[in-house]
Structure formats: structure tokens, C-alpha cells
Amino acid sequence: MNKEYKQKHVLKRVKDIKGFYTHLVVYILINALLTIVHLWIDSKGYYGENPYGINYWGTPLLWGVGLLIHAFKVFGLSNWEDRKIKELMEKDNLTAEYQKEIDESRWE
């Protein structure tokens, strides 16, 4: 069970990190494209007097908040997970050796 647990934990962690980086790349590409489109439209004078209103900043700003939440979920909560795993293991009276294996699996 030790190896099976470690393998599932590591695979989930890698999948989460890969998902975040995919999200980041899509965010950069789409917002770069939107910026180019906005600049092109602005050069034609279609926006009028206020070319940089909510239409320009809305998508990158709101999507950026979502990206920050995703980053915090993937990278920021890992310490909480470690503490919770240790707490539950202590409740269940699992061995210190098993706790050490889980700690080491986080860095393998």
C-alpha cells in the first residue's frame, strides 16, 4: 500500500502542476491575441475616445484572478495537505516510518 499510495500521490501532483502550466500558456496566448486585436481595432478608431476601457482590461484581469486562484491551489495549499495528512495519520496511530515515506515522496 505504501508504494501504491506514493505513486497515486505523485501522479496527482504532476497532473495538477501540468494543468496549471497548460492554463498559464493558454492565458498568455489568448491574451496576447486579444491585445493584438484590440490594438488593431484601436488603430482603426473604432473604440472612440476610450479605447482602454473594460473591454480591454476585463478579460486579462478576471482571468488573471482565476489563474492566481489556480496557482494557489496547486502550489500554495501543499503545506496544508502535508499537515493534514500527518494529523490524520497521528489520529489513526500510523507509524512514524510511514510518515517519513510520505514526506520523502513529496520530493521524489
Phi, psi and omega per residue, in radians:
M1 nan -0.517 -3.124
N2 -1.061 -0.884 -3.109
K3 -1.164 -0.685 -3.134
E4 -1.111 -0.770 3.110
Y5 -1.101 -0.819 -3.129
K6 -1.049 -0.763 -3.115
Q7 -1.116 -0.777 3.121
K8 -1.106 -0.717 -3.132
H9 -1.118 -0.789 -3.131
V10 -1.173 -0.754 3.139
L11 -1.088 -0.714 3.109
K12 -1.126 -0.733 -3.137
R13 -1.105 -0.776 3.119
V14 -1.113 -0.715 3.123
K15 -1.109 -0.709 3.106
D16 -1.124 -0.766 -3.140
I17 -1.147 -0.744 3.114
K18 -1.082 -0.709 3.108
G19 -1.079 -0.697 3.114
F20 -1.131 -0.815 -3.107
Y21 -1.155 -0.583 3.039
T22 -1.107 -0.777 3.103
H23 -1.035 -0.753 -3.138
L24 -1.106 -0.782 -3.140
V25 -1.114 -0.760 3.116
V26 -1.100 -0.731 3.105
Y27 -1.007 -0.833 -3.115
I28 -1.130 -0.819 -3.100
L29 -1.122 -0.835 -3.106
I30 -1.135 -0.752 -3.118
N31 -1.239 -0.528 3.033
A32 -1.143 -0.764 3.102
L33 -1.087 -0.782 3.123
L34 -1.100 -0.651 3.108
T35 -1.130 -0.747 3.104
I36 -1.080 -0.766 3.127
V37 -1.098 -0.786 3.129
H38 -1.092 -0.719 3.111
L39 -1.141 -0.666 3.105
W40 -1.143 -0.786 3.124
I41 -1.121 -0.692 3.119
D42 -1.123 -0.636 3.139
S43 -1.161 -0.432 3.112
K44 -1.488 -0.167 3.101
G45 1.423 0.303 -3.088
Y46 -1.296 -0.400 -3.093
Y47 -1.404 -0.372 -3.113
G48 1.489 -2.416 -3.034
E49 -1.373 -0.467 -3.053
N50 -2.095 1.383 -3.078
P51 -1.296 -0.299 -3.045
Y52 -1.966 0.835 3.111
G53 -1.498 -2.710 -3.087
I54 -1.096 -0.495 3.113
N55 -1.101 -0.547 -3.116
Y56 -1.474 -0.788 -3.022
W57 -1.653 -0.274 -3.038
G58 -1.041 -0.920 -3.085
T59 -1.115 -0.901 -3.137
P60 -1.095 -0.624 -3.106
L61 -1.197 -0.918 -3.099
L62 -1.193 -0.710 3.106
W63 -1.167 -0.621 3.091
G64 -1.085 -0.656 3.067
V65 -1.091 -0.765 3.083
G66 -1.077 -0.667 3.111
L67 -1.162 -0.697 3.085
L68 -1.121 -0.692 3.086
I69 -1.100 -0.746 3.117
H70 -1.079 -0.766 3.127
A71 -1.092 -0.741 3.132
F72 -1.121 -0.674 3.115
K73 -1.120 -0.736 -3.083
V74 -1.352 -0.771 -3.015
F75 -1.844 -0.490 -3.010
G76 -1.525 -0.427 -3.076
L77 -1.663 0.031 -3.077
S78 -1.118 -0.622 3.097
N79 -1.138 -0.676 3.096
W80 -1.078 -0.760 3.126
E81 -1.047 -0.784 3.133
D82 -1.042 -0.811 -3.141
R83 -1.101 -0.714 -3.119
K84 -1.170 -0.711 3.107
I85 -1.061 -0.804 3.139
K86 -1.104 -0.723 3.133
E87 -1.071 -0.803 -3.131
L88 -1.188 -0.609 3.119
M89 -1.186 -0.666 3.095
E90 -1.148 -0.650 3.087
K91 -1.086 -0.696 -3.111
D92 -1.498 0.060 3.112
N93 1.011 0.760 3.077
L94 -1.426 2.818 -3.009
T95 -1.284 2.696 3.098
A96 -1.160 -0.512 3.125
E97 -1.114 -0.737 3.129
Y98 -1.145 -0.676 3.082
Q99 -1.078 -0.715 3.140
K100 -1.119 -0.694 3.120
E101 -1.093 -0.701 3.129
I102 -1.159 -0.745 3.106
D103 -1.043 -0.753 -3.128
E104 -1.211 -0.544 -3.118
S105 -1.180 -0.381 3.119
R106 -1.154 -0.427 -3.053
W107 -1.933 0.050 -3.138
E108 -1.492 nan nan
